[in-house]
């Protein structure tokens, strides 16, 4: 692996100063009912408690601090766009965000509330991203990628918080969208010189990273997930894939039904709201529950931005057993 892809300890510490100037560290809790459901000690990192309800805000704060452009643009399904909007407003930068048609209404509303210009284009994220690149060239805007070293550096502050608080965790479950979160976990593990295993989690209806990981080459795969839009990736990023292929021990796939059950379990066991991608790590842990006996487990609750109607449907499902 090219070491230039990952930030080191000093860079993450510097990024933390930028992050904590805008928000406090988020908590990590071990919930008794969740421990009972998984049959082992579990620690949840609550990135649903950030000012935008998701982990990505950390990366936006670091990335835009380094680039005081007059105008920026990016593509998103929601959380990346809120991160850009939050940081751009803080730094006085105009921001345009491209989302696919049919995107979450409430995520769209949250982005507009942060002052971004919202553009709807395409049927899925990759089409939105390609349109954003075109608009960046046409309108002389700075194109913010979905994966970048500075984004990873900001997000790594989340994992430094968890791994410093709980350095004896045996395994982390981390969802994969475009790779910033899981690469940040790798960077923090290395910075703290730990041996914690990292398991990536994708949707069974968006398998690009899992197929690429297994074949050791970039593989595109169609996206059909109806719940986990934060991991709805059709085309993997080559830079993040290089880190994942070299440093991540395993990648699991979880179905929409498993994700929905995990969202319900988070609510019934902790009274926290998790969006689809935010519950993917728990869904994966539940899938291999017998393998976790006696291990100390870390879960990323990476975001809580789920639309009201979808969450109401999930809560109306039969109760999740926690014992």
N, C-alpha and C positions, 0 to 999 in steps of 0.2 A: 504493500500500500504506500502511496505517495504521502509522506507526512505533512506536506503542504496543504492537504485537504482538510486537516483537522486543527482547530485552535489548541494551544497548550494552556497550561495552568495560569500563567501570567496574563494571557489574553482574556481568559474567562473571568479572572478576577477584575480586570479593567472593565469588561462588559458588565459585570455585576454592579459597578458604580453607576452606570447609565441606567440600568434596569431599576435599581432601588431608588433612584431619584424620581421615578415616575410611579412606582408601585412597591408594596412590601413583598417580602418572601411569602410564598404560599405554604399552607400547612401540609403535613403528612400525618395521617391517622391510621391506627389499627382498630378496625371496627369489629366488635365481638360477633355480631350476626354474620358478617362477611367471613370472618375466620371460621365460623361454624360451617358455612356453606362450602368453603374450600378445604376444610379439614386441616388447616395449618395456619401459622402466623402470617398475616398479610398486611402490608403497608400501602396505603393509597396516597399517591401524590396528587393533590387537588388543584390542578391547573384550571379547573372550572371556576376557581375563585380569583382569577386575574381580572383587571378592569374590563376586558373584552370577553371574559368567559372562556378563554382558551389560551394554550401555551404560546401561540405564535406571536403574541404581542411583545414578548421578550426579544425576539429576533428583529422585529420591525424597529424597535427603539435603537438597537445597536446599528443596524444597516443604515438607517436614514441619518443618524448622527454623523456618520462618516461621509455622507453624500448630500450636502445641502443644495440639491438641485432646485431649479425654479418650478419644475413640474415633474411628477412621476406617474407611472402607469403600471398596472399589473393585472393578472387574471387570478380568479379564485372561485371556490364554491362558498366562501364566506369568512372563515376564520383568518386566513391570510389577509383578506381585504380589510377586515376590521383592524388587524395589526397595522397595516399600512396607514389606514385612516387615522388611528389613534396617534401613531408616531408623527405622521405628516401634520396633523393639527397642532401637536406639541411643538414642532419645529417650524411652523409657519410655511409649509409647503403645500401646493395644490396637488391633489391626487385624483386620478381616474382609475376606476376598477371595472374590469370586464367580467361578467358572469354569464353562464349559459341560460337560455330561456328555461323557465320552470324552476329556477333556483329557489331556495328557501325564501319565502316572503319575509320572514322575521329577520333573517340574516341580511337580506337586502335593506330592510328598514334600519337595522343597526348601522350598516355602512353609511347610508344616507345621513343618519343622525350625527355621524362623525364628520360630515362635511364633504365626503367624496362625491365625485361625479360618477354615477353608475351607468354602465353601458351593458345592455343585454345582447348577446350574440352567440349563436351556435347551440348545438344540442347537448354538448358535454364539455368538460374542462379543456381538453386539448384544442378544440375548435375556438374556445374563448381565448386561450393563450396565444394561438396563432393570430387572431384578430388584434389582440393587444400589441403584439410585435409590429404589426402593420401600422397601427395607430401611433406607436412610439416613433417609427420612422417618419410618418407623414407629418406629425405635429411637433417633432423635435422634443419628445418627452424621454425621461430616463426610464427604461424598462427594468422593473424589479423582478428578478427571477423567483421561482418557487423554491429553489435551492441555491444557497450561496454560503461561503465560509462564514461571513459576518452574521447571517441568520443562524447558522449552527452555533456560533459563539454566544449569541444572546440566549438561545434556548438551552445551551449547556448549563446556564446558571440554575435552571430548574433541577437538573440532575445532580449538580453539586450540592444543592440544598438537601435533597433526599439522601444521597449517599454519605454525606457528612453526618446527618442525623442517624442514619441506619447503615453503617459501613459493613455490617455482617450479613446483608441480604445475599441470598444464594442465587437468585434469578430475578431479572426484570422482564416484564412483558410490555412491549412498546409498539403502538400502531405505526404503520408506514403509509404516508400519503405520497409526498415527493421526497421524503427521506431526512428532512432537517431534524425531526425529533429523535429518531433512532441514531443518527450520526452524532447528535449532541450527547446522547447517553454514552456512546462509545468514547467520545472526547472526555467526558467527566470521569468515566471509569479509568481511563488512562492517566488523567491528571492526578487522580487520587491513588493510583497504583493499586487498584483492586482487581479481584478475579471474578467478580460477579458475572454470571452468564447472562447474555442478552438474547431474548427471543423476539423476533419481529412478528407482527400480526397484520395480515391483509384480509380483505373481504374475499370470500369464496366466489364472489361475483365481480371481482376486479383483481385478477391473478398476476398482473404483469411482473411485480417484484418477486413473487414466489417462483414463477417460471424462470425468470432471469437468474435468480439465485441458484436454482437447481441446475440450470444448463450452463452457468458461468458465462452467459452472453446476454445481450439486451434482447428482450422478447416483448412485443406488444401484445395486449390482450384486451378484448372488449369489456366494457363496464356495464353491468346490469343491476348493481345493488340499488335498492329502493330506500335504504335506511342509512347506510354508512357513507354519506357523500364526502366526508373528510378523507376517506381512503379510496376514492373513486378515481384511480389512476389508470389510464390506458397505456401511456408511454413512460417508462421509467427514466429518471435522470441518470446519465452515465456517471457523473461524479459521485452522487450518493450511492449508486449501485456498486462502485468500486470499493467504497468503505464497507458497505454491508457485506459484500462477498468475502472480504478479507477478515472482518472483525465480529460478525454476528454468527452465533452458533446455530440458529435454526429459524425458519420462517413458517408460521402456521397460517391456515386459512379458516375463517369463521363465517358461517352462513348468516343471512339476514335474520333468520329465526333465532339463532344463538345470540346475535347481537341484541335483538329485542328482549330476550330473556335476561340478558345482562343489564340492560337499561332498567328493566323492572326490578331486578335484584338490587341494584345500586339504590333505587328509591326506597324499597321496602326495608333494606338492611341499614341504610345510612341517611335516608332522606335527602340525598343529593341527586340533582338532575344531571344525567349524562346524555350527550348526543350519541349518535350511532358510532362514529369513530372513537368517541371518548369512552365507550363501553367495550370496544373491541378487545382490549387487553384482558379484561375480566372474562369475556366470552372465551378467549383462548385458554385461560387458566382453568375455567370450569370444564372445558373440553378434555383436559388431561389431568383432572383432579387427582386420580390415584398416583400419578407420578410425582406429585408435589408433597406427599406425606413427609413430614419432618423437615421440610425446607422453609426458609424465610423468604417470602415472595414480595416483590415490589410491583405495583400496578400503576400505570399512567392513566388517570382519569383526565384525559387531555383536553376535554372541552365539554361544555354543557349547553351549547346553542342548538336546541332542537325546537322545531315549531310546535306550538300548542296543540294543534289538531293531531299531529303524528304522536306526540307523547300521550295524549289522552287515549288514543287507540291502544297504545302499548300498555298503559296502566289498566285498561279494561280487560286485558288477557288474564287467564287463570293465574292465581297467586303463585309466586315462585317460592318453593320450599327452601328454607335456610338451615334446616337441621337434618 
